[in-house]
Amino acid sequence: MQGLKILGTGSYTPELTVTNDDMAKIVDTNDEWIKTRTGMSVRHYNNGEPSWYMGTMASKQAIEAAGISPEDIGLIIDTTITPDFHTPSTACMVQREIGAIGSIAMDINAACSGFVYGFDMARRYLMTDESIKYALVVANEDLTKLVDFQDRGSCILFGDGAAAVIVELSEGMFTSFIGADGNGTKYLFARAAVPQNPFITDRKKYSDGMPEGRDQYLFQDGREVYKFATKALPNAALKAAEKIGLDINDVDVFIPHQANIRIIETAAKNMGVSMDKFFVNLHEHGNTSSASIPIALDDAIRTGRVKRGDKICLVGFGAGLTYAAAIFEY
């Protein structure tokens, strides 16, 4: 079986930290309430760093860890819902900064499942194009630009950051299960800017099925997202394992999307897997969307929680509603 070998990982966490007590200064909340319901204590906010810059710093760290030349990277997949430009792509900005000129460069948007989508896509490209030696998958998220800081239920959840991996094709175990349920689009979304075309004479309202939100701010129906996530996480992991006849309990470390400790605990219970196998660092970062899984992966590798030969399951869910799991040997 052709799998993926991770040659190096990297991450970038902004220095500006915002504690639960800091959040209590701007909305009606407190440290105990946030910790009990989410497991979060601190989140990192960009202090002027653009999304492309955070992705570049994480990518440079991953390239250094991999010990390769950026000129040998043939594919860059950037997963973000918070690009700095409509065009060019964030991948092209990162490509310019790291010196991987000539590589395929593109952005994808699968929300919080984005990194797993990109990880799986990288394998498919490597399998079908022998000219691509190494691929860079980078997730960079500047979620504070979407956060409604008047919404006490959602503003406490999110943070900024980036992470990246360098991968190559290798012999080894790999399986994935990826999909989406568009019926859930209305439960988690942020609107784009309204067109300002001066020639529009009939601004009809076309029903998009979305509830009214506050302009471009992130809207989340927490109850519905929780119901979806606690089923989607275990289902994606189990379906991925089922494809190759793997007992889910043979996975050594699960690295889930770091959205909420209650979601992770419930998903683990629904899967019949001990929480001891789940790597969690959301208390230090909050929810960083597509960057949360690779930030946790980089953390787990650098702290020794993940070792060579371990069977790893990356599993996430996100707006769309998307879901994704990939199981492989590190």
C-alpha positions, -999 to 999 in steps of 0.1 A, spaced: 0 0 0 12 35 -8 10 58 22 24 91 32 56 97 52 57 129 72 93 142 69 89 173 90 63 194 109 62 230 120 38 255 136 34 292 144 16 305 174 12 343 178 28 357 209 -4 377 219 -23 355 244 -59 361 256 -69 342 288 -104 334 299 -102 362 324 -93 386 296 -125 374 277 -145 381 309 -135 418 305 -154 422 272 -183 398 275 -204 383 303 -185 352 311 -159 338 335 -130 314 336 -149 285 353 -178 288 328 -155 286 298 -133 258 311 -162 237 322 -180 239 288 -151 240 264 -119 230 282 -102 262 270 -79 284 291 -59 305 266 -61 314 229 -35 331 208 -45 362 187 -25 376 158 -11 410 167 -9 422 131 5 390 115 -13 382 82 -25 347 76 1 341 48 29 352 72 18 327 99 16 299 72 51 309 59 67 307 94 51 273 100 62 261 65 98 272 70 99 253 103 86 221 86 111 224 58 139 227 83 127 197 102 124 177 70 159 187 59 149 193 23 153 222 -1 122 242 -8 130 241 -44 122 204 -44 86 210 -32 63 202 -61 30 208 -45 17 233 -20 -19 229 -6 -30 257 17 -61 251 38 -76 283 51 -110 300 55 -93 333 63 -72 343 33 -57 378 33 -66 382 -4 -94 371 -27 -65 366 -51 -37 356 -52 -41 324 -32 -24 321 1 -5 291 -13 11 314 -39 21 339 -11 37 311 9 54 297 -22 70 331 -29 82 334 7 97 300 10 113 299 -25 94 270 -39 88 287 -72 73 265 -99 54 242 -76 16 236 -79 1 261 -55 -36 262 -44 -59 269 -16 -88 247 -4 -116 255 19 -131 226 39 -132 246 71 -120 228 102 -116 195 82 -94 213 57 -60 199 68 -72 163 66 -87 170 32 -54 186 21 -33 157 36 -54 132 16 -52 153 -16 -14 155 -13 -12 117 -13 -34 115 -44 -13 140 -63 19 122 -53 5 89 -64 -4 101 -99 24 125 -107 60 112 -104 74 146 -110 62 157 -75 88 146 -49 76 165 -18 43 181 -9 37 209 16 4 210 33 -1 242 54 -30 254 74 -31 291 85 -61 307 102 -68 342 113 -101 335 128 -103 367 149 -112 386 117 -144 366 116 -152 366 153 -182 386 167 -168 399 200 -203 408 211 -213 371 210 -204 356 243 -212 321 232 -188 320 202 -161 347 207 -145 327 235 -139 297 213 -115 308 186 -78 315 182 -52 322 154 -23 301 143 -7 280 116 10 246 111 25 227 82 38 193 72 62 181 45 52 147 31 64 122 5 50 90 -8 61 58 10 52 22 14 29 19 44 -6 19 58 -29 47 48 -67 50 48 -91 79 48 -128 87 49 -138 122 37 -172 138 30 -197 165 37 -234 171 45 -245 203 28 -278 202 46 -259 215 76 -245 247 59 -269 269 80 -254 258 113 -219 273 109 -211 300 84 -197 335 77 -210 356 48 -188 371 21 -189 408 13 -221 422 -4 -215 432 -40 -213 469 -46 -219 469 -84 -234 503 -92 -253 489 -122 -274 465 -101 -310 478 -103 -329 448 -88 -314 436 -55 -337 406 -52 -332 384 -22 -325 349 -31 -331 324 -4 -299 307 7 -314 289 36 -292 307 61 -304 325 92 -297 362 97 -263 368 111 -242 399 119 -227 409 86 -195 390 78 -192 375 114 -191 338 121 -224 324 130 -227 291 149 -256 271 161 -237 254 189 -263 228 197 -266 215 161 -228 216 156 -223 196 188 -249 170 177 -232 166 143 -196 166 156 -202 139 182 -214 116 155 -192 127 126 -159 123 144 -163 87 155 -181 78 122 -153 92 100 -126 74 121 -144 41 121 -152 42 84 -116 49 76 -104 20 97 -131 -3 82 -117 3 47 -86 -17 55 -100 -40 82 -82 -21 110 -94 -24 146 -99 12 157 -83 3 191 -51 -5 173 -47 32 166 -20 45 189 -28 82 190 -59 102 178 -54 138 170 -89 153 167 -100 188 157 -95 209 188 -130 224 190 -144 215 224 -133 190 251 -169 178 255 -171 169 218 -138 150 220 -149 131 251 -183 122 237 -167 111 204 -142 89 222 -170 73 242 -191 68 211 -161 52 194 -154 29 224 -118 43 227 -101 55 259 -95 93 261 -59 84 270 -53 78 233 -65 113 224 -40 142 222 -56 174 233 -40 209 235 -71 231 230 -66 245 265 -35 263 251 -49 274 217 -87 273 215 -103 264 181 -80 274 153 -101 258 125 -80 239 99 -48 247 118 -59 229 150 -51 194 139 -16 201 125 -8 224 154 -17 195 177 2 170 155 34 192 156 30 195 194 25 158 198 56 150 177 79 175 194 68 165 229 74 128 221 37 118 224 39 106 187 68 83 178 79 67 145 59 36 138 28 48 157 -5 45 140 -21 80 139 -56 90 132 -63 126 122 -100 133 124 -120 165 121 -153 182 113 -162 216 102 -185 241 85 -201 227 54 -207 205 73 -175 186 65 -159 156 81 -126 138 75 -103 111 89 -70 98 78 -51 69 95 -15 63 87 18 52 102 41 80 113 
